[in-house]
Amino acid sequence: MGVPAHDSRDLSFARHHNLEVRSVVGSSDGIVWNEDEAFTDYGVLHDSNEFSGMTLQEATTAINDRLEEKGVGCATTQFRLRDWLVSRQRYWGTPVPIIHCPSCGPVGVPTEHLPVVLPPVGKDVAAGLRGKGSSDSPLARMPGWQDCKCPRCGGDAKRDTDTLDTFVDSSWYYMRYCDARNDAAAFKPEQAQTWLKRTGVDLYVGGIEHAILHLLYSRFVTKFMFDQGFLATDEPFAQLLAQGMVLGRTYKSPGSLRPLTSDEYEEVVSDGHMVVVEKKTGHPVVTLWEKMSKSKHNGVDPEQIRARHGADVTRLAVLFKAPPAYELEWDEADLAGQSRWLARVWSLLDGVVASRSRGATFRADRDEEKELRHQLHGTIKRVTEALNDFQSFNVAIAELMKLSNLLGEHRTRLQGSAAYEEALHALVQMLAPLAPHTAAEMFQTLQDGDDVADVHASAWPVYDSALLDRAQVKVVLQVQGKPRDTILVDPALLEARDSDAVLALALDSPFVQRHVHGRDVCKAILVPPKKQGAHGLLNIVTK
């Protein structure tokens, strides 16, 4: 400040007023400032007495030390953070609980008179309309409400007519949820400490703009409450999820780029392809994915979508298309896939119910049951982790789809087995948070008897760590193309197509040894199973 040779704004001011300009900082190679422009780099001081030859950083420290030695100054840190102005000149909000007395000055409203209630008003005042040429709060135009008695001296006084910033209220509402029916206090500390524990609210969902406004105020209030002993945590929220926007397809005029309404464009076939053109000109429109808004004519009515496809299908489509933190390009065609998937799950349930009514029995292969249970408990683990992450709902749905496909593959062989029904029950239970209405109906369908349970009251499936280890896979051993024995093999060897390792296991079989007859093995052909539950194959070719 005030050194024109090293500040472009000060240099302009000095030249305008014909002030002397002196250079005191130059480049490290000894080049002194030229008069064309201000030297603003971190250089070396010159013509600065005892500080000459120091770098700018060294000189700053030395000058601060000298000022402190002389007792005339010291270094200070200037914060950009300012006091929070909480008063607003509008009707909606909590009235500031202060009474202004000519004799006593500002006096707090007594506790027994809290909260201060807003007076009933007309719509024009409630909207915050001010009088002509006035910047006063709408409450200032209500003398009947404003006039009151001073709680200290009993004299005539006036209420404060400002209301509190709504952020004041929203900065602690989650604390009130812990004890919402308490009419004697905001909340009991023990209630808040029980529910909020030491981590605060688990998840805060809001746009990134909240990070510098509402979250800042919430932290301020929470830290105050913590210092006063009302809370066991000094942080309000454990995790922030800044959700992405749902984008709509905007069609714009190719000339003016004006957003077009649905009446101004149409789909036509051109060279065998569907093209959207402007009706007026016949020219292809400009298509963009943008934030939905009325002005862009690219919004959708949620009620119409729900009426056509159902709430669960709509919810699944939104959750599956993108993680919550990402932008989502809305396309109604995506809902068809989710509808077909739920129909396939219903088909699995109908098959189980029908087989029960027929009293059908199935010969379940124990190895297939083991593999199904392994897959099921792996799915439970991955779905649980995905839902707890709050940002991987699409992963959870994908895992449930894989499980339903696996059940479809095993349908004819395992449908009546305990492993199959266990997997189907777990599938419906894990579907409940994502498609609650459909899952509730499915769970009732699976109930056997009159006592029908609610899926939303049932215990969440818990995976068994012991079942997460991959079951060994059966491999048929052939010698010269003829089956001789079977062995169980680690699936990792099959996935790696490690024929040498599998051959070494095969040669331990006495049945294989009998047919090899000590001949040299010239080739071992390993064929991994093509799908879950199938067998592998090793064909040994000898000389």
C-alpha positions as a printed NumPy array, in Angstrom:
array([[  0.   ,   0.   ,   0.   ],
       [  1.287,   3.467,  -0.846],
       [  4.318,   2.201,  -2.833],
       [  3.493,   3.191,  -6.441],
       [  6.5  ,   1.447,  -8.006],
       [  5.162,  -1.911,  -6.803],
       [  1.377,  -1.605,  -7.091],
       [ -0.342,  -0.953, -10.426],
       [ -3.267,   0.911,  -8.843],
       [ -0.997,   3.135,  -6.737],
       [  1.167,   3.78 ,  -9.806],
       [ -1.835,   5.009, -11.8  ],
       [ -2.857,   7.262,  -8.901],
       [  0.693,   8.688,  -8.546],
       [  1.014,   9.455, -12.234],
       [ -2.406,  11.089, -12.337],
       [ -1.379,  13.433,  -9.5  ],
       [  2.276,  13.845, -10.587],
       [  3.646,  12.222,  -7.42 ],
       [  7.228,  11.008,  -7.077],
       [  7.683,   7.269,  -7.654],
       [ 10.553,   5.473,  -5.906],
       [ 11.562,   1.864,  -6.457],
       [ 12.609,  -0.204,  -3.433],
       [ 12.314,  -3.759,  -4.845],
       [ 14.098,  -5.123,  -7.903],
       [ 14.679,  -8.483,  -9.539],
       [ 17.204, -10.901,  -8.075],
       [ 19.578, -10.358, -11.019],
       [ 20.041,  -6.691, -10.097],
       [ 17.684,  -5.169, -12.665],
       [ 15.937,  -2.18 , -11.078],
       [ 12.353,  -1.211, -11.827],
       [ 11.668,   0.508, -15.133],
       [  9.028,   3.181, -15.195],
       [  6.733,   1.484, -17.71 ],
       [  4.867,  -0.669, -15.209],
       [  4.816,  -1.592, -11.542],
       [  7.229,  -4.3  , -10.366],
       [  5.05 ,  -6.73 ,  -8.417],
       [  7.211,  -9.869,  -8.323],
       [  8.901, -11.256,  -5.209],
       [ 12.305,  -9.607,  -5.638],
       [ 15.176,  -8.19 ,  -3.568],
       [ 15.071,  -4.896,  -1.608],
       [ 17.367,  -1.97 ,  -2.508],
       [ 17.654,   1.586,  -1.188],
       [ 16.113,   0.292,   2.057],
       [ 18.972,   0.884,   4.542],
       [ 19.624,  -2.157,   6.719],
       [ 17.012,  -4.225,   4.839],
       [ 18.695,  -3.82 ,   1.432],
       [ 19.746,  -7.121,  -0.133],
       [ 17.033,  -9.117,   1.634],
       [ 14.359, -10.967,  -0.286],
       [ 10.841,  -9.642,   0.129],
       [  9.933, -12.526,   2.449],
       [ 13.05 , -12.01 ,   4.6  ],
       [ 12.503,  -8.26 ,   4.767],
       [  8.86 ,  -8.688,   5.807],
       [  9.88 , -10.794,   8.804],
       [ 12.765,  -8.468,   9.723],
       [ 10.612,  -5.322,   9.538],
       [  7.913,  -6.919,  11.705],
       [ 10.54 ,  -7.904,  14.276],
       [ 11.959,  -4.357,  14.338],
       [  8.473,  -2.829,  14.837],
       [  7.822,  -5.153,  17.782],
       [ 11.216,  -4.293,  19.313],
       [ 10.361,  -0.603,  19.175],
       [  6.893,  -1.265,  20.58 ],
       [  5.166,   0.562,  17.736],
       [  3.46 ,  -2.335,  15.968],
       [  3.221,  -6.057,  15.367],
       [  2.137,  -8.515,  12.679],
       [ -1.564,  -9.356,  12.594],
       [ -3.686, -11.847,  10.67 ],
       [ -6.692, -10.41 ,   8.883],
       [ -9.601, -12.788,   8.443],
       [-12.151, -12.504,   5.655],
       [-14.765, -13.965,   7.999],
       [-17.048, -11.281,   9.4  ],
       [-19.751, -11.177,  12.058],
       [-22.992, -12.851,  11.026],
       [-25.728, -10.247,  10.58 ],
       [-28.809, -12.23 ,  11.566],
       [-31.547,  -9.568,  11.323],
       [-33.83 ,  -9.253,   8.301],
       [-36.421,  -6.636,   7.325],
       [-39.209,  -9.022,   6.351],
       [-42.273, -10.611,   7.875],
       [-41.478, -14.305,   7.566],
       [-39.088, -15.423,  10.263],
       [-38.697, -15.497,  14.019],
       [-39.12 , -11.997,  15.538],
       [-35.934, -10.815,  17.235],
       [-36.737, -11.292,  20.973],
       [-35.629,  -7.813,  22.038],
       [-37.7  ,  -4.968,  23.531],
       [-36.423,  -1.406,  23.121],
       [-37.112,   0.771,  26.168],
       [-36.369,   4.559,  26.21 ],
       [-35.135,   4.215,  29.802],
       [-33.543,   0.771,  29.976],
       [-32.337,   0.372,  26.402],
       [-32.478,  -3.042,  24.684],
       [-34.   ,  -5.655,  26.998],
       [-34.377,  -9.358,  26.254],
       [-37.896, -10.794,  26.167],
       [-38.428, -12.828,  29.373],
       [-38.277, -16.6  ,  28.964],
       [-41.906, -17.027,  30.016],
       [-42.995, -14.795,  27.123],
       [-41.124, -16.763,  24.464],
       [-41.555, -17.428,  21.659],
       [-42.56 , -14.069,  20.231],
       [-45.377, -14.851,  17.802],
       [-45.858, -13.081,  14.481],
       [-49.094, -11.077,  14.197],
       [-51.707, -12.245,  11.658],
       [-51.495, -10.077,   8.532],
       [-52.763,  -9.834,   4.981],
       [-50.996, -11.426,   2.043],
       [-49.443,  -8.173,   0.839],
       [-47.655,  -7.581,   4.142],
       [-46.744, -11.251,   4.553],
       [-45.01 , -11.09 ,   1.19 ],
       [-42.668,  -8.508,   2.684],
       [-43.923,  -5.473,   0.759],
       [-42.515,  -2.242,   2.151],
       [-44.11 ,   1.178,   2.257],
       [-43.152,   3.746,  -0.352],
       [-39.627,   4.951,   0.185],
       [-39.242,   2.868,   3.349],
       [-36.674,   0.214,   4.157],
       [-38.327,  -0.719,   7.457],
       [-39.56 ,  -4.201,   8.232],
       [-43.268,  -4.864,   7.545],
       [-43.645,  -5.376,  11.307],
       [-42.802,  -1.686,  11.822],
       [-46.163,  -0.847,  10.237],
       [-48.067,  -2.693,  12.976],
       [-48.137,  -0.405,  16.036],
       [-50.63 ,  -2.623,  17.831],
       [-48.13 ,  -5.473,  17.809],
       [-45.024,  -3.342,  18.171],
       [-46.181,  -1.433,  21.28 ],
       [-45.55 ,  -3.242,  24.568],
       [-44.308,  -2.77 ,  28.14 ],
       [-40.693,  -2.939,  29.222],
       [-40.184,  -6.155,  31.236],
       [-37.635,  -4.364,  33.442],
       [-39.241,  -1.008,  34.378],
       [-42.821,  -1.502,  33.186],
       [-42.745,   1.629,  31.02 ],
       [-43.914,   1.99 ,  27.429],
       [-41.587,   0.267,  24.977],
       [-41.494,  -1.188,  21.478],
       [-40.676,  -4.614,  20.15 ],
       [-37.827,  -5.089,  17.696],
       [-39.435,  -5.233,  14.244],
       [-36.712,  -7.26 ,  12.507],
       [-36.922, -11.018,  12.119],
       [-34.083, -13.498,  12.377],
       [-32.406, -14.842,   9.27 ],
       [-34.089, -18.162,   8.43 ],
       [-30.645, -19.762,   8.59 ],
       [-30.819, -19.227,  12.366],
       [-33.778, -21.614,  12.537],
       [-32.484, -24.142,  10.016],
       [-29.107, -24.303,  11.757],
       [-30.48 , -26.325,  14.677],
       [-33.776, -27.918,  13.572],
       [-32.204, -31.401,  13.561],
       [-31.573, -30.97 ,  17.289],
       [-35.266, -30.265,  17.809],
       [-36.165, -33.495,  15.983],
       [-34.582, -35.376,  18.891],
       [-37.212, -34.   ,  21.301],
       [-39.909, -32.501,  19.072],
       [-42.775, -32.609,  21.599],
       [-40.935, -30.788,  24.352],
       [-42.976, -27.656,  25.207],
       [-40.655, -26.526,  28.008],
       [-37.328, -26.31 ,  26.158],
       [-35.8  , -26.593,  22.714],
       [-34.732, -30.138,  23.579],
       [-33.365, -32.159,  26.463],
       [-29.568, -32.525,  26.23 ],
       [-29.752, -36.236,  27.024],
       [-32.181, -36.767,  24.116],
       [-29.913, -34.96 ,  21.662],
       [-26.856, -36.798,  22.945],
       [-28.663, -40.123,  22.522],
       [-29.747, -39.523,  18.938],
       [-26.9  , -37.398,  17.586],
       [-24.24 , -39.267,  19.584],
       [-20.698, -38.114,  18.8  ],
       [-20.998, -37.902,  15.025],
       [-24.014, -35.651,  14.467],
       [-26.403, -36.253,  11.581],
       [-25.162, -39.131,   9.406],
       [-25.815, -37.531,   6.035],
       [-26.475, -33.992,   4.825],
       [-27.996, -33.798,   1.351],
       [-27.773, -30.403,  -0.307],
       [-26.261, -28.438,  -3.15 ],
       [-22.651, -27.325,  -3.006],
       [-23.806, -23.757,  -2.34 ],
       [-24.805, -24.908,   1.152],
       [-21.162, -25.558,   2.012],
       [-20.442, -21.841,   2.445],
       [-23.756, -20.742,   3.952],
       [-25.967, -23.152,   5.83 ],
       [-23.183, -25.556,   6.802],
       [-21.111, -22.678,   8.141],
       [-23.965, -21.428,  10.314],
       [-24.851, -24.958,  11.468],
       [-21.268, -25.539,  12.582],
       [-21.317, -22.245,  14.492],
       [-24.524, -23.134,  16.347],
       [-23.429, -26.726,  16.989],
       [-20.078, -25.688,  18.436],
       [-21.852, -23.206,  20.71 ],
       [-24.275, -25.91 ,  21.879],
       [-21.343, -28.267,  22.47 ],
       [-19.501, -25.673,  24.558],
       [-22.661, -25.163,  26.617],
       [-22.947, -28.901,  27.29 ],
       [-26.122, -29.509,  25.28 ],
       [-24.487, -31.809,  22.697],
       [-21.874, -34.559,  22.743],
       [-20.542, -33.541,  19.32 ],
       [-19.147, -30.258,  18.034],
       [-19.767, -31.139,  14.367],
       [-23.338, -31.122,  13.026],
       [-22.978, -33.503,  10.073],
       [-20.786, -36.524,   9.405],
       [-21.002, -36.494,   5.617],
       [-22.067, -34.082,   2.871],
       [-23.711, -35.296,  -0.317],
       [-23.925, -32.555,  -2.936],
       [-26.525, -34.022,  -5.27 ],
       [-26.293, -33.683,  -9.038],
       [-28.966, -32.094, -11.189],
       [-31.539, -33.911, -13.316],
       [-31.046, -32.603, -16.849],
       [-33.725, -32.431, -19.506],
       [-33.368, -32.522, -23.271],
       [-33.734, -28.975, -24.631],
       [-34.635, -28.441, -28.281],
       [-33.557, -25.082, -29.686],
       [-34.197, -23.265, -32.939],
       [-31.122, -23.697, -35.181],
       [-31.096, -19.992, -36.022],
       [-31.855, -18.065, -32.844],
       [-31.145, -20.879, -30.328],
       [-34.491, -20.059, -28.735],
       [-35.865, -22.961, -26.653],
       [-38.782, -24.57 , -28.489],
       [-42.044, -25.77 , -26.988],
       [-43.351, -29.249, -27.766],
       [-45.703, -27.72 , -30.358],
       [-42.803, -26.226, -32.307],
       [-40.854, -29.384, -33.17 ],
       [-41.58 , -32.886, -34.403],
       [-39.834, -36.173, -35.118],
       [-39.402, -37.173, -38.769],
       [-37.585, -39.986, -40.554],
       [-34.614, -38.854, -42.633],
       [-32.344, -41.355, -44.432],
       [-33.694, -44.125, -42.239],
       [-33.01 , -42.234, -38.993],
       [-35.371, -40.427, -36.613],
       [-34.575, -36.7  , -36.572],
       [-36.134, -33.862, -34.555],
       [-36.851, -30.826, -36.744],
       [-38.388, -27.41 , -36.243],
       [-41.899, -27.425, -37.706],
       [-41.628, -23.886, -39.02 ],
       [-38.41 , -24.354, -41.011],
       [-38.009, -28.116, -41.306],
       [-34.393, -27.759, -40.15 ],
       [-32.905, -30.106, -37.535],
       [-33.041, -28.558, -34.077],
       [-30.093, -28.01 , -31.733],
       [-30.333, -30.566, -28.907],
       [-28.741, -29.877, -25.517],
       [-28.917, -31.446, -22.063],
       [-29.642, -28.648, -19.592],
       [-31.038, -28.086, -16.117],
       [-34.808, -28.451, -16.221],
       [-36.703, -25.165, -16.186],
       [-39.967, -23.703, -17.457],
       [-38.157, -21.247, -19.704],
       [-36.358, -24.067, -21.528],
       [-39.535, -26.173, -21.885],
       [-37.575, -29.282, -20.92 ],
       [-39.21 , -30.271, -17.641],
       [-41.324, -33.331, -16.891],
       [-44.312, -33.705, -14.586],
       [-43.449, -36.253, -11.86 ],
       [-47.122, -37.072, -11.339],
       [-47.541, -38.026, -14.987],
       [-44.433, -40.208, -14.848],
       [-45.696, -41.891, -11.686],
       [-49.118, -42.458, -13.218],
       [-47.633, -44.092, -16.32 ],
       [-44.892, -46.195, -14.751],
       [-45.436, -46.314, -10.994],
       [-43.399, -44.799,  -8.186],
       [-41.066, -47.777,  -7.731],
       [-40.09 , -48.072, -11.383],
       [-39.45 , -44.328, -11.522],
       [-37.351, -44.442,  -8.357],
       [-35.299, -47.403,  -9.6  ],
       [-34.627, -45.713, -12.936],
       [-33.368, -42.54 , -11.261],
       [-31.199, -44.403,  -8.745],
       [-29.783, -46.81 , -11.316],
       [-28.831, -44.354, -14.045],
       [-26.252, -42.355, -12.088],
       [-24.831, -41.938,  -8.572],
       [-26.582, -39.159,  -6.599],
       [-23.611, -36.798,  -6.867],
       [-23.59 , -36.948, -10.687],
       [-25.767, -35.219, -13.255],
       [-28.566, -37.364, -14.649],
       [-29.853, -37.049, -18.211],
       [-33.568, -37.79 , -17.988],
       [-34.898, -40.194, -20.594],
       [-38.258, -41.843, -20.028],
       [-37.144, -44.803, -22.133],
       [-34.882, -45.858, -19.249],
       [-37.919, -46.77 , -17.165],
       [-38.827, -49.668, -19.44 ],
       [-35.734, -51.621, -18.398],
       [-36.582, -51.349, -14.707],
       [-40.164, -52.377, -15.373],
       [-38.99 , -55.501, -17.23 ],
       [-36.605, -56.376, -14.408],
       [-39.334, -56.203, -11.746],
       [-41.516, -58.357, -14.005],
       [-38.746, -60.993, -14.12 ],
       [-38.488, -60.979, -10.323],
       [-42.266, -61.41 , -10.089],
       [-41.925, -64.384, -12.431],
       [-39.407, -65.99 , -10.059],
       [-41.816, -65.512,  -7.151],
       [-44.771, -66.883,  -9.099],
       [-42.733, -69.971,  -9.956],
       [-41.966, -70.675,  -6.295],
       [-45.589, -70.167,  -5.228],
       [-46.852, -72.4  ,  -8.044],
       [-44.407, -75.175,  -7.173],
       [-45.541, -75.025,  -3.541],
       [-49.185, -75.407,  -4.522],
       [-48.349, -78.409,  -6.725],
       [-46.217, -79.963,  -4.018],
       [-43.421, -80.265,  -6.548],
       [-40.089, -81.688,  -5.435],
       [-36.674, -80.956,  -6.867],
       [-33.407, -82.836,  -6.721],
       [-31.012, -80.123,  -5.713],
       [-27.341, -80.564,  -6.518],
       [-25.365, -79.859,  -3.334],
       [-22.52 , -78.199,  -5.236],
       [-24.987, -75.93 ,  -7.015],
       [-26.609, -75.032,  -3.7  ],
       [-23.207, -74.18 ,  -2.237],
       [-22.404, -71.994,  -5.221],
       [-25.777, -70.231,  -4.988],
       [-25.257, -69.524,  -1.275],
       [-21.765, -68.242,  -1.995],
       [-23.152, -65.873,  -4.61 ],
       [-26.024, -64.803,  -2.327],
       [-23.848, -63.888,   0.643],
       [-21.42 , -62.036,  -1.603],
       [-24.38 , -60.055,  -2.938],
       [-25.632, -59.276,   0.587],
       [-22.192, -57.949,   1.517],
       [-21.857, -55.764,  -1.59 ],
       [-25.427, -54.395,  -1.449],
       [-25.095, -53.563,   2.262],
       [-21.839, -51.715,   1.639],
       [-23.297, -49.87 ,  -1.357],
       [-26.352, -48.659,   0.581],
       [-24.262, -47.6  ,   3.578],
       [-22.09 , -45.552,   1.228],
       [-25.145, -43.367,   0.356],
       [-23.664, -42.745,  -3.101],
       [-23.737, -46.199,  -4.685],
       [-27.431, -46.98 ,  -5.092],
       [-26.782, -47.85 ,  -8.739],
       [-24.239, -50.456,  -7.613],
       [-26.782, -51.973,  -5.205],
       [-29.398, -52.28 ,  -7.961],
       [-26.865, -53.821, -10.353],
       [-25.966, -56.44 ,  -7.726],
       [-29.644, -57.306,  -7.211],
       [-30.059, -57.694, -10.966],
       [-27.131, -60.135, -11.043],
       [-28.698, -62.136,  -8.211],
       [-32.067, -62.303,  -9.977],
       [-30.338, -63.466, -13.179],
       [-28.567, -66.186, -11.191],
       [-31.884, -67.329,  -9.705],
       [-33.319, -67.46 , -13.206],
       [-30.459, -69.693, -14.367],
       [-30.965, -72.115, -11.431],
       [-34.749, -72.004, -11.619],
       [-35.391, -75.482, -13.024],
       [-32.868, -77.263, -10.791],
       [-33.01 , -75.438,  -7.446],
       [-36.434, -73.795,  -7.268],
       [-37.665, -75.947,  -4.401],
       [-34.439, -75.96 ,  -2.419],
       [-33.796, -74.11 ,   0.837],
       [-30.913, -72.21 ,  -0.761],
       [-33.138, -70.948,  -3.569],
       [-35.878, -69.695,  -1.239],
       [-33.282, -68.118,   1.054],
       [-31.855, -66.216,  -1.907],
       [-35.276, -65.102,  -3.132],
       [-36.299, -63.861,   0.329],
       [-33.051, -61.925,   0.668],
       [-33.473, -60.438,  -2.804],
       [-36.897, -59.046,  -1.891],
       [-35.655, -57.724,   1.46 ],
       [-32.728, -55.913,  -0.172],
       [-35.085, -54.5  ,  -2.784],
       [-37.259, -52.895,  -0.076],
       [-35.32 , -49.608,   0.389],
       [-35.173, -49.106,  -3.382],
       [-38.679, -50.202,  -4.41 ],
       [-40.665, -50.233,  -1.137],
       [-44.175, -50.77 ,  -2.511],
       [-43.252, -53.598,  -4.865],
       [-41.048, -55.287,  -2.27 ],
       [-43.887, -55.201,   0.287],
       [-46.222, -56.986,  -2.146],
       [-43.525, -59.49 ,  -3.118],
       [-42.751, -60.292,   0.52 ],
       [-46.423, -60.944,   1.234],
       [-46.564, -63.247,  -1.786],
       [-43.647, -65.279,  -0.431],
       [-45.279, -65.764,   2.997],
       [-46.466, -69.292,   3.627],
       [-49.471, -69.123,   5.947],
       [-51.903, -66.608,   7.382],
       [-49.369, -64.684,   9.476],
       [-48.097, -62.216,   6.858],
       [-45.029, -60.221,   7.876],
       [-44.035, -56.762,   6.674],
       [-40.795, -56.625,   4.718],
       [-40.031, -53.199,   6.193],
       [-40.208, -54.656,   9.707],
       [-38.086, -57.69 ,   8.874],
       [-34.415, -57.994,   9.796],
       [-31.922, -56.984,   7.123],
       [-30.074, -60.003,   5.645],
       [-26.65 , -60.577,   7.196],
       [-23.909, -62.248,   5.212],
       [-21.933, -65.185,   6.592],
       [-18.194, -64.573,   6.213],
       [-17.577, -68.304,   6.   ],
       [-19.767, -68.499,   2.896],
       [-17.882, -65.722,   1.137],
       [-15.027, -68.084,   0.335],
       [-15.61 , -69.387,  -3.15 ],
       [-16.786, -72.981,  -3.294],
       [-14.561, -75.313,  -5.231],
       [-15.646, -76.166,  -8.757],
       [-16.072, -79.695, -10.064],
       [-13.834, -80.539, -13.027],
       [-14.419, -83.619, -15.181],
       [-11.149, -85.377, -16.06 ],
       [-10.847, -87.006, -19.462],
       [ -8.023, -89.127, -20.827],
       [ -7.922, -89.362, -24.593],
       [-11.44 , -87.838, -24.688],
       [-13.044, -90.339, -22.291],
       [-14.266, -89.378, -18.763],
       [-12.215, -91.091, -16.038],
       [-12.766, -89.104, -12.819],
       [-13.878, -85.79 , -11.264],
       [-11.997, -83.521,  -8.867],
       [-12.742, -80.267,  -7.005],
       [-10.586, -77.315,  -8.051],
       [-10.043, -73.803,  -6.723],
       [-12.061, -71.504,  -9.052],
       [ -9.1  , -69.114,  -9.217],
       [ -7.148, -71.748, -11.186],
       [ -9.973, -72.035, -13.698],
       [-10.351, -68.282, -14.031],
       [ -6.592, -68.037, -14.695],
       [ -6.806, -71.012, -17.117],
       [ -3.864, -72.578, -15.3  ],
       [ -3.928, -75.963, -17.06 ],
       [ -0.566, -77.044, -15.587],
       [ -1.802, -76.63 , -12.011],
       [ -5.06 , -78.486, -12.738],
       [ -3.108, -81.232, -14.556],
       [ -0.901, -81.718, -11.49 ],
       [ -4.034, -82.268,  -9.387],
       [ -5.492, -84.604, -12.016],
       [ -2.397, -86.822, -12.124],
       [ -2.878, -87.55 ,  -8.413],
       [ -6.102, -89.383,  -9.281],
       [ -5.603, -93.195,  -9.351],
       [ -8.228, -93.465, -12.1  ],
       [ -6.305, -91.036, -14.285],
       [ -2.998, -92.738, -13.484],
       [ -4.46 , -96.1  , -14.511],
       [ -5.34 , -94.829, -17.998],
       [ -2.252, -92.734, -18.538],
       [ -0.135, -95.88 , -18.003],
       [  3.038, -93.886, -17.461],
       [  2.885, -92.379, -20.925],
       [  4.053, -88.814, -21.465],
       [  1.341, -86.157, -21.473],
       [  1.715, -84.087, -24.633],
       [ -1.232, -81.765, -24.085],
       [ -3.753, -80.807, -21.39 ],
       [ -6.806, -78.893, -22.614],
       [ -8.608, -76.967, -19.854],
       [-12.173, -75.742, -20.43 ],
       [-13.518, -73.551, -17.566],
       [-17.253, -73.676, -16.775],
       [-19.287, -71.401, -19.031],
       [-21.67 , -70.279, -16.278],
       [-22.177, -70.386, -12.538],
       [-22.873, -73.891, -11.247],
       [-21.53 , -75.652, -14.342],
       [-18.593, -78.084, -14.412],
       [-15.154, -77.533, -15.847],
       [-13.327, -79.977, -18.093],
       [ -9.707, -81.143, -18.444],
       [ -8.858, -83.39 , -21.397],
       [ -5.47 , -85.129, -21.099],
       [ -3.843, -86.18 , -24.356],
       [ -0.987, -88.7  , -24.135],
       [  1.557, -89.961, -26.662]])
